[in-house]
Amino acid sequence: MVTNVLSEVRASSVVVNLEKELEWLREHWREYLGQWVVLDGERLIGHGSDPRPLVAQARAEGVKMPFAKYVRDETLPSMGGWM
């Protein structure tokens, strides 16, 4: 078995600030429960059940790093594990 190993790990020079996207989500999450939203800053690109066409639309509009998030009700407890 051949394993490729990176000789070093470098820090990214890309700085991503998601303040506008997170603020938008805090204000609008109730409107889009159970859907994907794709944002560019505080601008809604689109929403729906499949994020792929929304991300493609964002890229076609020139958005380099579209923000995609599935909106679920964060006030409800989440369940994990075996019952």
C-alpha positions, 0 to 999 in steps of 0.5 A: 500500500502506498501512502502519500504524505505531505512534507509540511502543513502550511497555514492558509493565507485566506481569511474568511469573515462570515459575520454578515452571513451569520447575522443574516441567519440570526435574523432570517432563520425562521423563514427558511426552516428545513431549507438550504440557503446560499448567501453572499454576505448579507445577500440571499442568492437562493433557497431550496431543498438542494444546495448544488444548483444554488451554489452553481447559480452563485458562482455563475454570478461571480461569487467566489466563496458562496456560503451554504447552510441547511437551516434547522430549528436550533431551539429544538434539542438535537438527538444522537446515539442509540435509543 
